[in-house]
Amino acid sequence: MTAAAAQLMIANLALAHLGLPQVETLALDDTTESARKLIPFLAPARDLVLARHGWRRAMTYATLPDSGEAGDWRFAYVHHLDAGALRVFEVDQTCGPVMWQAGSRDQAGEERLVVRANSTPVKVAYVRRLGWDGLPVHIYEPIACLAASRGALAIQGDEQKKQALAREYERLLAAAVAQDGTEGGRGSPVIQGRLAAARRGVVDGRPWG
């Protein structure tokens, strides 16, 4: 399935959650007003769902070298992740204890995830963004439901439907996690969406900037 076809399928699932007609395209000039209003919610919903769990297809393992960026008295080393990183799940501790903290920083005008640590290099497990054509099919429904929930006010002005869909999203997400069958990670998710860059993460219980 192409990226465009997968995105269209998820958009139509979202429209179905809202009780709205299906569309044949997401091209702005040829689709419905409801679909046009839904489109901005699709990519952020995808990233939020991806960051909620260590999905097998999205989990990535990498060894990160020191970036050369100045650290501080607690974390002497700063390690940059790639632009598609959404959430850091774990830093390898097999060679000894590593104190670490994940968050985001502005790099050339783009918010990117970084891992600060008291040693270098660090081996990390993280969830990365997947393109529409790379998403596992079992997360289509939670993405669609979340997009519908977030778009309910803009599209229909319906607060009750927004709240009902938010509850349904959590149910669908739990079902998708069970179907994925992977071990979840720890820490609060670090989210990056299309309309907003990576949110500041908290791994050890304290935010940082």
C-alpha positions in Angstrom: 0.0 0.0 0.0 1.3 3.4 -0.9 1.8 6.2 1.7 -1.1 8.2 0.1 -3.4 5.2 0.2 -2.6 4.4 3.9 -3.1 8.0 4.9 -6.4 8.1 3.1 -7.6 4.8 4.7 -6.8 6.2 8.2 -8.5 9.5 7.3 -11.7 7.6 6.3 -11.6 5.6 9.5 -11.4 8.9 11.4 -14.3 10.3 9.4 -16.3 7.2 10.1 -15.7 7.7 13.9 -17.2 11.2 13.4 -20.2 9.8 11.5 -19.1 11.6 8.3 -19.0 10.4 4.6 -15.9 8.8 3.3 -13.7 10.6 0.7 -11.8 9.5 -2.3 -8.9 11.9 -1.9 -7.2 14.2 0.6 -6.2 16.7 -2.1 -7.3 20.0 -0.7 -9.0 21.2 -3.9 -11.0 18.0 -4.4 -12.0 16.7 -0.9 -14.7 17.7 1.5 -14.6 20.5 4.0 -14.6 18.0 6.9 -11.6 16.1 5.4 -9.7 19.4 5.0 -10.3 20.2 8.6 -9.2 16.7 9.7 -5.9 16.6 7.7 -3.9 18.7 10.3 -4.7 16.2 13.0 -3.6 13.1 11.2 0.2 13.3 11.4 0.3 14.5 15.1 -2.1 11.6 16.0 0.3 9.2 14.2 3.3 10.4 16.2 1.4 10.3 19.5 0.3 6.7 18.9 3.8 5.7 17.9 5.3 7.3 21.0 2.9 5.5 23.4 4.5 2.1 22.9 7.6 0.2 21.8 6.0 -1.0 18.5 8.1 -3.7 17.0 8.3 -2.0 13.6 9.2 1.4 15.1 11.7 0.4 17.8 15.2 1.4 16.9 18.6 0.6 18.5 21.6 2.8 18.1 24.9 3.7 19.6 25.2 7.4 19.9 28.6 9.2 20.1 29.2 12.3 22.0 28.0 15.3 20.0 30.8 17.6 21.4 28.1 19.9 22.8 28.9 21.2 26.3 27.2 19.3 29.1 27.0 20.3 32.8 28.1 19.0 36.2 25.5 16.3 36.2 25.5 15.1 32.6 28.8 15.8 30.9 27.9 14.4 27.5 25.1 15.3 25.0 24.1 12.8 22.4 21.9 13.7 19.4 19.2 11.4 18.0 18.0 11.5 14.4 15.2 13.7 13.2 12.6 10.9 13.3 13.1 10.0 17.0 9.9 10.3 19.0 10.6 8.7 22.4 13.6 7.3 24.2 12.8 4.0 25.9 16.0 2.8 27.4 19.8 3.4 27.7 21.9 0.2 27.9 23.3 -0.5 31.4 25.1 -3.8 30.7 28.6 -2.2 30.9 27.9 -0.4 34.1 25.4 2.1 35.5 24.6 5.1 33.3 22.8 8.2 34.5 20.8 9.7 31.7 18.0 12.0 30.8 16.1 12.6 27.5 14.7 15.8 26.2 14.6 18.1 23.2 16.8 20.9 22.0 16.7 23.3 19.1 19.1 22.2 16.4 19.3 24.5 13.3 15.7 25.6 13.9 14.3 22.1 14.5 13.5 20.5 17.8 15.4 17.3 18.1 15.6 14.7 20.8 18.9 14.4 22.7 20.1 12.1 25.5 22.3 13.6 28.2 24.4 11.2 30.1 27.4 10.8 32.5 29.3 8.6 30.0 29.7 8.2 26.3 28.9 6.7 23.9 25.5 5.5 24.9 23.4 2.6 23.5 19.8 3.6 23.2 16.4 2.0 22.3 14.0 4.5 20.9 10.8 4.8 18.8 11.2 6.5 15.5 8.6 8.1 13.2 7.2 5.8 10.5 5.9 7.0 7.2 2.2 6.2 6.4 3.2 3.2 4.2 5.4 1.8 7.0 2.7 1.7 9.8 1.6 -1.6 11.1 -2.1 -2.1 10.2 -3.2 -2.7 13.8 -2.4 0.9 14.8 -4.6 2.4 12.0 -7.7 2.4 14.2 -6.1 4.1 17.3 -4.5 6.8 15.0 -7.8 7.4 13.3 -9.8 7.6 16.6 -7.3 10.0 18.1 -7.4 12.2 15.1 -11.2 12.1 15.2 -11.2 13.0 18.9 -8.8 15.9 18.4 -10.7 17.2 15.3 -14.2 16.8 16.7 -14.4 20.4 17.9 -13.0 21.9 14.8 -15.1 19.8 12.5 -18.4 19.4 14.4 -18.1 21.6 17.5 -19.0 18.6 19.6 -17.3 18.4 23.0 -19.1 15.3 24.1 -18.1 13.4 21.0 -14.5 14.5 21.5 -14.5 13.1 25.0 -16.2 9.8 23.9 -13.7 9.3 21.2 -10.8 10.0 23.6 -12.1 7.1 25.7 -12.5 4.9 22.7 -9.0 5.8 21.6 -7.5 4.4 24.8 -9.5 1.2 24.3 -8.3 0.8 20.8 -4.7 1.6 21.8 -4.7 -1.1 24.4 -6.0 -3.6 21.9 -3.3 -2.6 19.4 -0.5 -2.9 22.1 -1.8 -6.4 23.0 -1.7 -7.4 19.3 1.8 -5.9 18.8 3.1 -8.2 21.6 6.2 -6.2 22.5 7.6 -5.2 25.8 6.8 -1.6 26.7 9.5 0.8 27.9 9.6 3.2 30.9 9.4 7.0 31.1 7.0 9.6 29.9 6.6 9.8 26.1 8.4 12.5 24.1 6.1 13.5 21.3 6.8 15.2 18.0 4.0 16.1 15.7 3.7 17.8 12.3 2.4 21.1 13.8 4.6 21.2 16.8 8.2 19.9 17.3 9.3 17.4 19.9 7.8 18.1 23.3 10.2 18.3 26.2 10.6 14.8 27.7 10.8 13.6 31.3 12.6 10.3 32.0 13.8 10.5 35.5 10.9 12.6 36.9 12.3 16.1 36.3 11.9 18.2 33.1 14.9 20.0 31.7 15.6 22.6 29.1 
